[in-house]
Amino acid sequence: MQEKKRSAFGGSLGFVLAAAGSAVGLGNIWRFPYLAAKDGGGVFLFVYVLLALSFGFTLLTTEISIGRKTKQSPLTAYGKLKKSWGFLGVLACIVPVIIMPYYCVIGGWVLKYFLMFLTGQGFATAEEGYFTGFITSQYEPVIMMGIFLGVAALIVFGGVNKGIENSSKVIMPILLIMIIGVSGFALTISHSDEQGVVRTGLEGMKIYVIPNFEGMTMGKLFTVIMDALGQLFFSLSVAMGIMVAYGSYVKDDASLVKSINQIEIFDTAVAFLAGAMIIPAVYTFMGREGMAASGPSLMFISLPKVFRAMGGIGNLLGCVFFAMVLFAAITSAVSVMEAVVSSFMDAFHLSRAKAGGIETAIAAVVGVIVCLGYNVLYFEAKLPGGATGQILDIMDYASNSCIMPCVALLTCILVGWVLKPKMVFDEVEKNGGRMGRKRLYTIMLKFVAPVMLALILLQALGILKIS
């Protein structure tokens, strides 16, 4: 009876846009360009595309198939496949519970910058110490986080059709148009620095797409592969329970093969365009040194300086850029929240309103603690690998570097060795469609992916050091 009542996406387009919206988030926009610049431009792009078509395809297909087969969210789906593996559902559900609060904090930062550019005050964000001053203030980051969380919660409260699907159908096309527009503009710009050296967006684009093998050793190539693998978790939203939840809303007569291919293409294209938008602009105004920034420093420190250097049009472009990032952050936050809400609904038989209320409260309380981690609760913790972090960094490390590779690794073992790949083949092909890349899928699931995931985990724990 419960399966009959379960909500479903109205069509394949709604599912693809929702899944792509989940995948296209802050990780694509502030992490992908930095890694591409750091890892030899075209070398990273080539490795990333290869891994997206093999490693990414394998994990994406597996999680969506698990969701549709069980018609359950991550917390209960794995136990339904095999009772003794129910613990894996708990692990998979912990990830979005950890991610949601700090993602909303970062979403609040994006909202603040968007409002600054919208009101014509964008260039103030390029002043030295502005970003640090904002995140260390006690009240404003909490307010911005609360507004961002409220918008995401409203969409999730709306349900699968009226909330997630309908919002994705509006937001994703707008987001794509914005990214293409800003990317195209980035190629037309040029700038002369204090020494009289002229740099252009086209030169920055060449650095981005043309492989640079200078000094490329086996150790560096291994680093590129590990970076690309880590990026795939962000880019495809795998090992977060999200694709299991979204897969559970896909109708049995929908073509999974077609949908998965479209998600892969959409996400890889947007990740590429994010780089094409940011790298040429940063290179033109800040040179190769400016391309070394990643994470918050790229988004909230380097790029505002780029927009200021552009003059009059910079404020308008900054407004469009942060609106685009805000849209991307909201679609991702919605998917993270839905993974938790649907889990609470399935496991504890709660209404969407109650499950959503509980998750909103958890995210709000922990989000406030994360905000205070930059002022009244400030401390520094040493993370494996030598990095120093605060509350947000610790949560990010625990979810993305430790739990997610564990979830993906255990999923590969469960489906590849315990249940066998045929379970996925049957699910994908049950409406008459034919699944391609079967041999590749089997080899990746049973042998290659587990090894890669084990290496990621060892590297995250500081056991494996790459020189």
TORKOL-4160 file (C-alpha; in steps of 0.2 Angstrom, whole numbers, padded with zeros to 4 digits, m for minus):
467
<pt num="1" X="0000" Y="0000" Z="0000"/>
<pt num="2" X="0014" Y="0012" Z="0004"/>
<pt num="3" X="0022" Y="0009" Z="m0013"/>
<pt num="4" X="0006" Y="0014" Z="m0022"/>
<pt num="5" X="0005" Y="0030" Z="m0012"/>
<pt num="6" X="0023" Y="0035" Z="m0014"/>
<pt num="7" X="0026" Y="0051" Z="m0024"/>
<pt num="8" X="0034" Y="0050" Z="m0041"/>
<pt num="9" X="0042" Y="0062" Z="m0053"/>
<pt num="10" X="0029" Y="0067" Z="m0067"/>
<pt num="11" X="0042" Y="0063" Z="m0081"/>
<pt num="12" X="0060" Y="0059" Z="m0085"/>
<pt num="13" X="0063" Y="0077" Z="m0088"/>
<pt num="14" X="0058" Y="0082" Z="m0070"/>
<pt num="15" X="0069" Y="0068" Z="m0063"/>
<pt num="16" X="0084" Y="0073" Z="m0074"/>
<pt num="17" X="0083" Y="0091" Z="m0070"/>
<pt num="18" X="0081" Y="0087" Z="m0051"/>
<pt num="19" X="0096" Y="0075" Z="m0051"/>
<pt num="20" X="0106" Y="0087" Z="m0062"/>
<pt num="21" X="0101" Y="0101" Z="m0050"/>
<pt num="22" X="0107" Y="0091" Z="m0035"/>
<pt num="23" X="0124" Y="0088" Z="m0044"/>
<pt num="24" X="0127" Y="0106" Z="m0050"/>
<pt num="25" X="0131" Y="0114" Z="m0034"/>
<pt num="26" X="0145" Y="0124" Z="m0025"/>
<pt num="27" X="0157" Y="0109" Z="m0028"/>
<pt num="28" X="0156" Y="0111" Z="m0047"/>
<pt num="29" X="0158" Y="0130" Z="m0046"/>
<pt num="30" X="0172" Y="0133" Z="m0033"/>
<pt num="31" X="0181" Y="0116" Z="m0033"/>
<pt num="32" X="0181" Y="0110" Z="m0051"/>
<pt num="33" X="0190" Y="0126" Z="m0059"/>
<pt num="34" X="0203" Y="0126" Z="m0045"/>
<pt num="35" X="0207" Y="0108" Z="m0048"/>
<pt num="36" X="0208" Y="0110" Z="m0067"/>
<pt num="37" X="0220" Y="0124" Z="m0065"/>
<pt num="38" X="0231" Y="0115" Z="m0052"/>
<pt num="39" X="0231" Y="0098" Z="m0061"/>
<pt num="40" X="0237" Y="0103" Z="m0079"/>
<pt num="41" X="0221" Y="0110" Z="m0087"/>
<pt num="42" X="0217" Y="0098" Z="m0101"/>
<pt num="43" X="0225" Y="0084" Z="m0092"/>
<pt num="44" X="0213" Y="0085" Z="m0077"/>
<pt num="45" X="0198" Y="0087" Z="m0090"/>
<pt num="46" X="0203" Y="0072" Z="m0099"/>
<pt num="47" X="0205" Y="0061" Z="m0083"/>
<pt num="48" X="0189" Y="0068" Z="m0076"/>
<pt num="49" X="0178" Y="0064" Z="m0092"/>
<pt num="50" X="0185" Y="0046" Z="m0092"/>
<pt num="51" X="0181" Y="0043" Z="m0074"/>
<pt num="52" X="0164" Y="0051" Z="m0076"/>
<pt num="53" X="0160" Y="0039" Z="m0090"/>
<pt num="54" X="0166" Y="0024" Z="m0080"/>
<pt num="55" X="0168" Y="0027" Z="m0061"/>
<pt num="56" X="0154" Y="0040" Z="m0060"/>
<pt num="57" X="0142" Y="0030" Z="m0072"/>
<pt num="58" X="0144" Y="0015" Z="m0061"/>
<pt num="59" X="0140" Y="0023" Z="m0044"/>
<pt num="60" X="0126" Y="0034" Z="m0052"/>
<pt num="61" X="0118" Y="0019" Z="m0060"/>
<pt num="62" X="0119" Y="0008" Z="m0044"/>
<pt num="63" X="0111" Y="0021" Z="m0032"/>
<pt num="64" X="0097" Y="0026" Z="m0044"/>
<pt num="65" X="0093" Y="0007" Z="m0047"/>
<pt num="66" X="0093" Y="0004" Z="m0028"/>
<pt num="67" X="0081" Y="0018" Z="m0026"/>
<pt num="68" X="0069" Y="0013" Z="m0039"/>
<pt num="69" X="0070" Y="m0006" Z="m0035"/>
<pt num="70" X="0066" Y="m0004" Z="m0017"/>
<pt num="71" X="0055" Y="0012" Z="m0018"/>
<pt num="72" X="0064" Y="0017" Z="m0002"/>
<pt num="73" X="0075" Y="0032" Z="0003"/>
<pt num="74" X="0093" Y="0028" Z="0009"/>
<pt num="75" X="0089" Y="0025" Z="0027"/>
<pt num="76" X="0078" Y="0010" Z="0023"/>
<pt num="77" X="0083" Y="0005" Z="0005"/>
<pt num="78" X="0099" Y="m0005" Z="0009"/>
<pt num="79" X="0090" Y="m0015" Z="0023"/>
<pt num="80" X="0076" Y="m0019" Z="0010"/>
<pt num="81" X="0089" Y="m0026" Z="m0002"/>
<pt num="82" X="0097" Y="m0037" Z="0012"/>
<pt num="83" X="0092" Y="m0036" Z="0030"/>
<pt num="84" X="0109" Y="m0038" Z="0037"/>
<pt num="85" X="0115" Y="m0023" Z="0027"/>
<pt num="86" X="0103" Y="m0011" Z="0035"/>
<pt num="87" X="0118" Y="m0002" Z="0044"/>
<pt num="88" X="0124" Y="0004" Z="0027"/>
<pt num="89" X="0107" Y="0014" Z="0025"/>
<pt num="90" X="0111" Y="0022" Z="0042"/>
<pt num="91" X="0128" Y="0027" Z="0036"/>
<pt num="92" X="0121" Y="0034" Z="0020"/>
<pt num="93" X="0108" Y="0044" Z="0029"/>
<pt num="94" X="0121" Y="0052" Z="0041"/>
<pt num="95" X="0130" Y="0060" Z="0026"/>
<pt num="96" X="0116" Y="0072" Z="0021"/>
<pt num="97" X="0112" Y="0075" Z="0040"/>
<pt num="98" X="0130" Y="0082" Z="0042"/>
<pt num="99" X="0131" Y="0091" Z="0026"/>
<pt num="100" X="0114" Y="0101" Z="0026"/>
<pt num="101" X="0119" Y="0113" Z="0041"/>
<pt num="102" X="0136" Y="0118" Z="0034"/>
<pt num="103" X="0130" Y="0119" Z="0016"/>
<pt num="104" X="0116" Y="0131" Z="0022"/>
<pt num="105" X="0129" Y="0142" Z="0031"/>
<pt num="106" X="0139" Y="0143" Z="0014"/>
<pt num="107" X="0123" Y="0146" Z="0005"/>
<pt num="108" X="0120" Y="0161" Z="0017"/>
<pt num="109" X="0137" Y="0168" Z="0012"/>
<pt num="110" X="0132" Y="0167" Z="m0006"/>
<pt num="111" X="0116" Y="0175" Z="m0002"/>
<pt num="112" X="0125" Y="0190" Z="0007"/>
<pt num="113" X="0136" Y="0193" Z="m0008"/>
<pt num="114" X="0122" Y="0192" Z="m0020"/>
<pt num="115" X="0112" Y="0205" Z="m0010"/>
<pt num="116" X="0128" Y="0216" Z="m0010"/>
<pt num="117" X="0130" Y="0216" Z="m0029"/>
<pt num="118" X="0111" Y="0217" Z="m0031"/>
<pt num="119" X="0111" Y="0234" Z="m0021"/>
<pt num="120" X="0126" Y="0241" Z="m0030"/>
<pt num="121" X="0138" Y="0238" Z="m0016"/>
<pt num="122" X="0147" Y="0223" Z="m0024"/>
<pt num="123" X="0164" Y="0231" Z="m0025"/>
<pt num="124" X="0165" Y="0233" Z="m0006"/>
<pt num="125" X="0166" Y="0214" Z="m0005"/>
<pt num="126" X="0183" Y="0215" Z="m0014"/>
<pt num="127" X="0191" Y="0225" Z="0001"/>
<pt num="128" X="0204" Y="0217" Z="0011"/>
<pt num="129" X="0197" Y="0208" Z="0026"/>
<pt num="130" X="0179" Y="0209" Z="0020"/>
<pt num="131" X="0175" Y="0191" Z="0019"/>
<pt num="132" X="0184" Y="0187" Z="0036"/>
<pt num="133" X="0174" Y="0202" Z="0044"/>
<pt num="134" X="0158" Y="0195" Z="0038"/>
<pt num="135" X="0159" Y="0177" Z="0043"/>
<pt num="136" X="0167" Y="0181" Z="0060"/>
<pt num="137" X="0152" Y="0193" Z="0064"/>
<pt num="138" X="0139" Y="0185" Z="0076"/>
<pt num="139" X="0122" Y="0189" Z="0069"/>
<pt num="140" X="0122" Y="0192" Z="0050"/>
<pt num="141" X="0129" Y="0175" Z="0045"/>
<pt num="142" X="0116" Y="0167" Z="0056"/>
<pt num="143" X="0102" Y="0177" Z="0048"/>
<pt num="144" X="0108" Y="0173" Z="0030"/>
<pt num="145" X="0109" Y="0155" Z="0034"/>
<pt num="146" X="0091" Y="0155" Z="0041"/>
<pt num="147" X="0084" Y="0163" Z="0025"/>
<pt num="148" X="0093" Y="0151" Z="0014"/>
<pt num="149" X="0088" Y="0136" Z="0024"/>
<pt num="150" X="0070" Y="0143" Z="0024"/>
<pt num="151" X="0069" Y="0144" Z="0005"/>
<pt num="152" X="0076" Y="0126" Z="0003"/>
<pt num="153" X="0064" Y="0119" Z="0016"/>
<pt num="154" X="0049" Y="0128" Z="0008"/>
<pt num="155" X="0053" Y="0118" Z="m0009"/>
<pt num="156" X="0055" Y="0102" Z="0001"/>
<pt num="157" X="0039" Y="0104" Z="0010"/>
<pt num="158" X="0031" Y="0107" Z="m0007"/>
<pt num="159" X="0034" Y="0088" Z="m0011"/>
<pt num="160" X="0041" Y="0079" Z="m0025"/>
<pt num="161" X="0030" Y="0086" Z="m0039"/>
<pt num="162" X="0025" Y="0103" Z="m0033"/>
<pt num="163" X="0041" Y="0107" Z="m0024"/>
<pt num="164" X="0057" Y="0098" Z="m0031"/>
<pt num="165" X="0051" Y="0094" Z="m0049"/>
<pt num="166" X="0043" Y="0111" Z="m0053"/>
<pt num="167" X="0057" Y="0122" Z="m0045"/>
<pt num="168" X="0070" Y="0112" Z="m0055"/>
<pt num="169" X="0061" Y="0115" Z="m0071"/>
<pt num="170" X="0062" Y="0133" Z="m0068"/>
<pt num="171" X="0079" Y="0135" Z="m0060"/>
<pt num="172" X="0089" Y="0124" Z="m0070"/>
<pt num="173" X="0086" Y="0132" Z="m0087"/>
<pt num="174" X="0089" Y="0149" Z="m0080"/>
<pt num="175" X="0105" Y="0143" Z="m0072"/>
<pt num="176" X="0111" Y="0135" Z="m0088"/>
<pt num="177" X="0108" Y="0151" Z="m0098"/>
<pt num="178" X="0117" Y="0161" Z="m0085"/>
<pt num="179" X="0132" Y="0150" Z="m0085"/>
<pt num="180" X="0133" Y="0150" Z="m0104"/>
<pt num="181" X="0131" Y="0169" Z="m0105"/>
<pt num="182" X="0145" Y="0172" Z="m0091"/>
<pt num="183" X="0157" Y="0159" Z="m0099"/>
<pt num="184" X="0155" Y="0167" Z="m0116"/>
<pt num="185" X="0158" Y="0185" Z="m0109"/>
<pt num="186" X="0174" Y="0178" Z="m0100"/>
<pt num="187" X="0182" Y="0174" Z="m0117"/>
<pt num="188" X="0180" Y="0192" Z="m0123"/>
<pt num="189" X="0189" Y="0201" Z="m0109"/>
<pt num="190" X="0207" Y="0208" Z="m0108"/>
<pt num="191" X="0217" Y="0217" Z="m0095"/>
<pt num="192" X="0234" Y="0226" Z="m0094"/>
<pt num="193" X="0242" Y="0224" Z="m0078"/>
<pt num="194" X="0254" Y="0237" Z="m0069"/>
<pt num="195" X="0269" Y="0230" Z="m0079"/>
<pt num="196" X="0260" Y="0233" Z="m0095"/>
<pt num="197" X="0257" Y="0214" Z="m0098"/>
<pt num="198" X="0241" Y="0211" Z="m0107"/>
<pt num="199" X="0231" Y="0195" Z="m0103"/>
<pt num="200" X="0215" Y="0189" Z="m0112"/>
<pt num="201" X="0201" Y="0177" Z="m0107"/>
<pt num="202" X="0206" Y="0167" Z="m0123"/>
<pt num="203" X="0223" Y="0164" Z="m0116"/>
<pt num="204" X="0215" Y="0159" Z="m0099"/>
<pt num="205" X="0204" Y="0147" Z="m0109"/>
<pt num="206" X="0219" Y="0139" Z="m0117"/>
<pt num="207" X="0227" Y="0136" Z="m0100"/>
<pt num="208" X="0211" Y="0128" Z="m0095"/>
<pt num="209" X="0208" Y="0116" Z="m0110"/>
<pt num="210" X="0225" Y="0112" Z="m0117"/>
<pt num="211" X="0234" Y="0098" Z="m0107"/>
<pt num="212" X="0250" Y="0104" Z="m0099"/>
<pt num="213" X="0262" Y="0089" Z="m0096"/>
<pt num="214" X="0276" Y="0100" Z="m0090"/>
<pt num="215" X="0284" Y="0091" Z="m0075"/>
<pt num="216" X="0270" Y="0077" Z="m0076"/>
<pt num="217" X="0277" Y="0062" Z="m0066"/>
<pt num="218" X="0268" Y="0046" Z="m0061"/>
<pt num="219" X="0265" Y="0053" Z="m0044"/>
<pt num="220" X="0257" Y="0069" Z="m0051"/>
<pt num="221" X="0246" Y="0059" Z="m0063"/>
<pt num="222" X="0241" Y="0049" Z="m0048"/>
<pt num="223" X="0237" Y="0065" Z="m0039"/>
<pt num="224" X="0226" Y="0071" Z="m0054"/>
<pt num="225" X="0217" Y="0054" Z="m0054"/>
<pt num="226" X="0213" Y="0056" Z="m0035"/>
<pt num="227" X="0208" Y="0074" Z="m0037"/>
<pt num="228" X="0196" Y="0069" Z="m0051"/>
<pt num="229" X="0189" Y="0055" Z="m0041"/>
<pt num="230" X="0186" Y="0066" Z="m0026"/>
<pt num="231" X="0177" Y="0079" Z="m0037"/>
<pt num="232" X="0165" Y="0066" Z="m0044"/>
<pt num="233" X="0157" Y="0064" Z="m0027"/>
<pt num="234" X="0153" Y="0082" Z="m0027"/>
<pt num="235" X="0149" Y="0083" Z="m0046"/>
<pt num="236" X="0137" Y="0068" Z="m0046"/>
<pt num="237" X="0130" Y="0068" Z="m0029"/>
<pt num="238" X="0134" Y="0050" Z="m0026"/>
<pt num="239" X="0137" Y="0042" Z="m0009"/>
<pt num="240" X="0126" Y="0055" Z="m0001"/>
<pt num="241" X="0109" Y="0045" Z="m0001"/>
<pt num="242" X="0103" Y="0058" Z="m0013"/>
<pt num="243" X="0102" Y="0047" Z="m0029"/>
<pt num="244" X="0094" Y="0033" Z="m0020"/>
<pt num="245" X="0080" Y="0045" Z="m0014"/>
<pt num="246" X="0078" Y="0052" Z="m0031"/>
<pt num="247" X="0078" Y="0035" Z="m0039"/>
<pt num="248" X="0064" Y="0030" Z="m0027"/>
<pt num="249" X="0053" Y="0043" Z="m0036"/>
<pt num="250" X="0056" Y="0037" Z="m0053"/>
<pt num="251" X="0042" Y="0028" Z="m0062"/>
<pt num="252" X="0045" Y="0010" Z="m0067"/>
<pt num="253" X="0041" Y="0014" Z="m0085"/>
<pt num="254" X="0054" Y="0028" Z="m0086"/>
<pt num="255" X="0070" Y="0024" Z="m0096"/>
<pt num="256" X="0084" Y="0024" Z="m0083"/>
<pt num="257" X="0098" Y="0022" Z="m0097"/>
<pt num="258" X="0092" Y="0038" Z="m0105"/>
<pt num="259" X="0090" Y="0047" Z="m0089"/>
<pt num="260" X="0107" Y="0042" Z="m0082"/>
<pt num="261" X="0116" Y="0047" Z="m0099"/>
<pt num="262" X="0107" Y="0064" Z="m0098"/>
<pt num="263" X="0113" Y="0067" Z="m0080"/>
<pt num="264" X="0131" Y="0063" Z="m0084"/>
<pt num="265" X="0131" Y="0074" Z="m0100"/>
<pt num="266" X="0122" Y="0089" Z="m0091"/>
<pt num="267" X="0133" Y="0088" Z="m0075"/>
<pt num="268" X="0150" Y="0086" Z="m0085"/>
<pt num="269" X="0144" Y="0101" Z="m0096"/>
<pt num="270" X="0140" Y="0112" Z="m0082"/>
<pt num="271" X="0156" Y="0107" Z="m0073"/>
<pt num="272" X="0166" Y="0112" Z="m0089"/>
<pt num="273" X="0157" Y="0128" Z="m0091"/>
<pt num="274" X="0160" Y="0133" Z="m0073"/>
<pt num="275" X="0179" Y="0132" Z="m0077"/>
<pt num="276" X="0177" Y="0141" Z="m0093"/>
<pt num="277" X="0168" Y="0155" Z="m0084"/>
<pt num="278" X="0180" Y="0157" Z="m0069"/>
<pt num="279" X="0198" Y="0152" Z="m0075"/>
<pt num="280" X="0198" Y="0164" Z="m0090"/>
<pt num="281" X="0192" Y="0179" Z="m0079"/>
<pt num="282" X="0204" Y="0175" Z="m0064"/>
<pt num="283" X="0219" Y="0173" Z="m0076"/>
<pt num="284" X="0215" Y="0189" Z="m0086"/>
<pt num="285" X="0215" Y="0200" Z="m0070"/>
<pt num="286" X="0225" Y="0190" Z="m0058"/>
<pt num="287" X="0237" Y="0180" Z="m0068"/>
<pt num="288" X="0242" Y="0162" Z="m0064"/>
<pt num="289" X="0245" Y="0166" Z="m0046"/>
<pt num="290" X="0226" Y="0170" Z="m0044"/>
<pt num="291" X="0221" Y="0153" Z="m0051"/>
<pt num="292" X="0229" Y="0145" Z="m0035"/>
<pt num="293" X="0214" Y="0150" Z="m0025"/>
<pt num="294" X="0201" Y="0137" Z="m0021"/>
<pt num="295" X="0185" Y="0135" Z="m0010"/>
<pt num="296" X="0179" Y="0151" Z="m0001"/>
<pt num="297" X="0194" Y="0161" Z="m0005"/>
<pt num="298" X="0191" Y="0159" Z="m0024"/>
<pt num="299" X="0172" Y="0163" Z="m0023"/>
<pt num="300" X="0172" Y="0176" Z="m0009"/>
<pt num="301" X="0190" Y="0184" Z="m0011"/>
<pt num="302" X="0197" Y="0182" Z="m0028"/>
<pt num="303" X="0182" Y="0184" Z="m0039"/>
<pt num="304" X="0175" Y="0200" Z="m0031"/>
<pt num="305" X="0192" Y="0207" Z="m0035"/>
<pt num="306" X="0190" Y="0202" Z="m0053"/>
<pt num="307" X="0173" Y="0210" Z="m0054"/>
<pt num="308" X="0180" Y="0226" Z="m0046"/>
<pt num="309" X="0194" Y="0226" Z="m0059"/>
<pt num="310" X="0181" Y="0225" Z="m0073"/>
<pt num="311" X="0174" Y="0242" Z="m0069"/>
<pt num="312" X="0156" Y="0247" Z="m0072"/>
<pt num="313" X="0150" Y="0231" Z="m0079"/>
<pt num="314" X="0159" Y="0221" Z="m0065"/>
<pt num="315" X="0145" Y="0225" Z="m0052"/>
<pt num="316" X="0131" Y="0218" Z="m0065"/>
<pt num="317" X="0142" Y="0203" Z="m0069"/>
<pt num="318" X="0145" Y="0200" Z="m0051"/>
<pt num="319" X="0126" Y="0201" Z="m0047"/>
<pt num="320" X="0122" Y="0188" Z="m0061"/>
<pt num="321" X="0136" Y="0177" Z="m0055"/>
<pt num="322" X="0131" Y="0176" Z="m0037"/>
<pt num="323" X="0113" Y="0174" Z="m0043"/>
<pt num="324" X="0118" Y="0159" Z="m0053"/>
<pt num="325" X="0128" Y="0152" Z="m0038"/>
<pt num="326" X="0113" Y="0155" Z="m0027"/>
<pt num="327" X="0102" Y="0145" Z="m0038"/>
<pt num="328" X="0115" Y="0131" Z="m0039"/>
<pt num="329" X="0117" Y="0130" Z="m0020"/>
<pt num="330" X="0098" Y="0130" Z="m0018"/>
<pt num="331" X="0095" Y="0115" Z="m0029"/>
<pt num="332" X="0109" Y="0105" Z="m0021"/>
<pt num="333" X="0103" Y="0110" Z="m0003"/>
<pt num="334" X="0085" Y="0104" Z="m0008"/>
<pt num="335" X="0092" Y="0087" Z="m0014"/>
<pt num="336" X="0102" Y="0085" Z="0002"/>
<pt num="337" X="0087" Y="0089" Z="0013"/>
<pt num="338" X="0076" Y="0078" Z="0003"/>
<pt num="339" X="0087" Y="0063" Z="0006"/>
<pt num="340" X="0085" Y="0066" Z="0025"/>
<pt num="341" X="0066" Y="0070" Z="0025"/>
<pt num="342" X="0062" Y="0055" Z="0014"/>
<pt num="343" X="0072" Y="0044" Z="0025"/>
<pt num="344" X="0062" Y="0050" Z="0041"/>
<pt num="345" X="0046" Y="0047" Z="0031"/>
<pt num="346" X="0050" Y="0029" Z="0026"/>
<pt num="347" X="0058" Y="0024" Z="0042"/>
<pt num="348" X="0047" Y="0032" Z="0055"/>
<pt num="349" X="0031" Y="0033" Z="0045"/>
<pt num="350" X="0030" Y="0052" Z="0047"/>
<pt num="351" X="0021" Y="0065" Z="0036"/>
<pt num="352" X="0031" Y="0076" Z="0025"/>
<pt num="353" X="0027" Y="0091" Z="0036"/>
<pt num="354" X="0033" Y="0082" Z="0052"/>
<pt num="355" X="0049" Y="0075" Z="0044"/>
<pt num="356" X="0053" Y="0091" Z="0036"/>
<pt num="357" X="0050" Y="0101" Z="0052"/>
<pt num="358" X="0062" Y="0089" Z="0061"/>
<pt num="359" X="0076" Y="0091" Z="0048"/>
<pt num="360" X="0074" Y="0110" Z="0047"/>
<pt num="361" X="0076" Y="0111" Z="0066"/>
<pt num="362" X="0091" Y="0100" Z="0066"/>
<pt num="363" X="0099" Y="0110" Z="0051"/>
<pt num="364" X="0095" Y="0127" Z="0060"/>
<pt num="365" X="0102" Y="0122" Z="0077"/>
<pt num="366" X="0118" Y="0114" Z="0070"/>
<pt num="367" X="0119" Y="0128" Z="0057"/>
<pt num="368" X="0120" Y="0141" Z="0071"/>
<pt num="369" X="0134" Y="0132" Z="0079"/>
<pt num="370" X="0144" Y="0131" Z="0063"/>
<pt num="371" X="0141" Y="0150" Z="0061"/>
<pt num="372" X="0147" Y="0153" Z="0079"/>
<pt num="373" X="0162" Y="0142" Z="0075"/>
<pt num="374" X="0170" Y="0158" Z="0067"/>
<pt num="375" X="0168" Y="0169" Z="0082"/>
<pt num="376" X="0162" Y="0164" Z="0100"/>
<pt num="377" X="0165" Y="0145" Z="0097"/>
<pt num="378" X="0181" Y="0147" Z="0087"/>
<pt num="379" X="0195" Y="0134" Z="0089"/>
<pt num="380" X="0208" Y="0126" Z="0077"/>
<pt num="381" X="0209" Y="0107" Z="0075"/>
<pt num="382" X="0223" Y="0098" Z="0066"/>
<pt num="383" X="0215" Y="0087" Z="0052"/>
<pt num="384" X="0224" Y="0071" Z="0045"/>
<pt num="385" X="0235" Y="0077" Z="0030"/>
<pt num="386" X="0241" Y="0093" Z="0040"/>
<pt num="387" X="0226" Y="0105" Z="0036"/>
<pt num="388" X="0219" Y="0115" Z="0050"/>
<pt num="389" X="0200" Y="0117" Z="0052"/>
<pt num="390" X="0186" Y="0124" Z="0062"/>
<pt num="391" X="0169" Y="0116" Z="0065"/>
<pt num="392" X="0163" Y="0118" Z="0046"/>
<pt num="393" X="0180" Y="0110" Z="0040"/>
<pt num="394" X="0178" Y="0096" Z="0053"/>
<pt num="395" X="0160" Y="0092" Z="0047"/>
<pt num="396" X="0166" Y="0093" Z="0029"/>
<pt num="397" X="0180" Y="0081" Z="0032"/>
<pt num="398" X="0170" Y="0069" Z="0041"/>
<pt num="399" X="0156" Y="0068" Z="0028"/>
<pt num="400" X="0165" Y="0070" Z="0012"/>
<pt num="401" X="0182" Y="0062" Z="0015"/>
<pt num="402" X="0178" Y="0048" Z="0027"/>
<pt num="403" X="0160" Y="0043" Z="0027"/>
<pt num="404" X="0156" Y="0045" Z="0008"/>
<pt num="405" X="0170" Y="0034" Z="0002"/>
<pt num="406" X="0165" Y="0021" Z="0015"/>
<pt num="407" X="0147" Y="0021" Z="0009"/>
<pt num="408" X="0152" Y="0020" Z="m0009"/>
<pt num="409" X="0164" Y="0006" Z="m0005"/>
<pt num="410" X="0152" Y="m0004" Z="0004"/>
<pt num="411" X="0139" Y="m0001" Z="m0009"/>
<pt num="412" X="0151" Y="m0009" Z="m0022"/>
<pt num="413" X="0154" Y="m0024" Z="m0011"/>
<pt num="414" X="0135" Y="m0026" Z="m0008"/>
<pt num="415" X="0129" Y="m0025" Z="m0026"/>
<pt num="416" X="0145" Y="m0032" Z="m0034"/>
<pt num="417" X="0148" Y="m0047" Z="m0023"/>
<pt num="418" X="0133" Y="m0051" Z="m0012"/>
<pt num="419" X="0118" Y="m0047" Z="m0023"/>
<pt num="420" X="0128" Y="m0047" Z="m0040"/>
<pt num="421" X="0127" Y="m0034" Z="m0054"/>
<pt num="422" X="0112" Y="m0044" Z="m0062"/>
<pt num="423" X="0101" Y="m0035" Z="m0050"/>
<pt num="424" X="0105" Y="m0018" Z="m0057"/>
<pt num="425" X="0104" Y="m0025" Z="m0075"/>
<pt num="426" X="0087" Y="m0031" Z="m0072"/>
<pt num="427" X="0081" Y="m0015" Z="m0064"/>
<pt num="428" X="0088" Y="m0004" Z="m0078"/>
<pt num="429" X="0081" Y="m0015" Z="m0092"/>
<pt num="430" X="0064" Y="m0020" Z="m0084"/>
<pt num="431" X="0055" Y="m0008" Z="m0096"/>
<pt num="432" X="0063" Y="m0015" Z="m0111"/>
<pt num="433" X="0077" Y="m0003" Z="m0113"/>
<pt num="434" X="0095" Y="m0010" Z="m0116"/>
<pt num="435" X="0109" Y="m0006" Z="m0104"/>
<pt num="436" X="0125" Y="m0002" Z="m0112"/>
<pt num="437" X="0143" Y="m0003" Z="m0104"/>
<pt num="438" X="0138" Y="m0019" Z="m0095"/>
<pt num="439" X="0155" Y="m0026" Z="m0095"/>
<pt num="440" X="0163" Y="m0010" Z="m0090"/>
<pt num="441" X="0150" Y="m0008" Z="m0076"/>
<pt num="442" X="0154" Y="m0025" Z="m0069"/>
<pt num="443" X="0173" Y="m0023" Z="m0069"/>
<pt num="444" X="0171" Y="m0006" Z="m0062"/>
<pt num="445" X="0159" Y="m0011" Z="m0048"/>
<pt num="446" X="0168" Y="m0027" Z="m0043"/>
<pt num="447" X="0186" Y="m0023" Z="m0045"/>
<pt num="448" X="0191" Y="m0005" Z="m0050"/>
<pt num="449" X="0180" Y="0006" Z="m0040"/>
<pt num="450" X="0183" Y="m0003" Z="m0023"/>
<pt num="451" X="0202" Y="m0001" Z="m0026"/>
<pt num="452" X="0200" Y="0018" Z="m0030"/>
<pt num="453" X="0188" Y="0021" Z="m0016"/>
<pt num="454" X="0200" Y="0012" Z="m0004"/>
<pt num="455" X="0214" Y="0023" Z="m0010"/>
<pt num="456" X="0203" Y="0039" Z="m0007"/>
<pt num="457" X="0199" Y="0033" Z="0010"/>
<pt num="458" X="0218" Y="0030" Z="0014"/>
<pt num="459" X="0223" Y="0046" Z="0008"/>
<pt num="460" X="0209" Y="0055" Z="0018"/>
<pt num="461" X="0215" Y="0047" Z="0034"/>
<pt num="462" X="0233" Y="0052" Z="0031"/>
<pt num="463" X="0239" Y="0034" Z="0029"/>
<pt num="464" X="0243" Y="0036" Z="0010"/>
<pt num="465" X="0253" Y="0051" Z="0006"/>
<pt num="466" X="0255" Y="0057" Z="m0012"/>
<pt num="467" X="0271" Y="0066" Z="m0017"/>
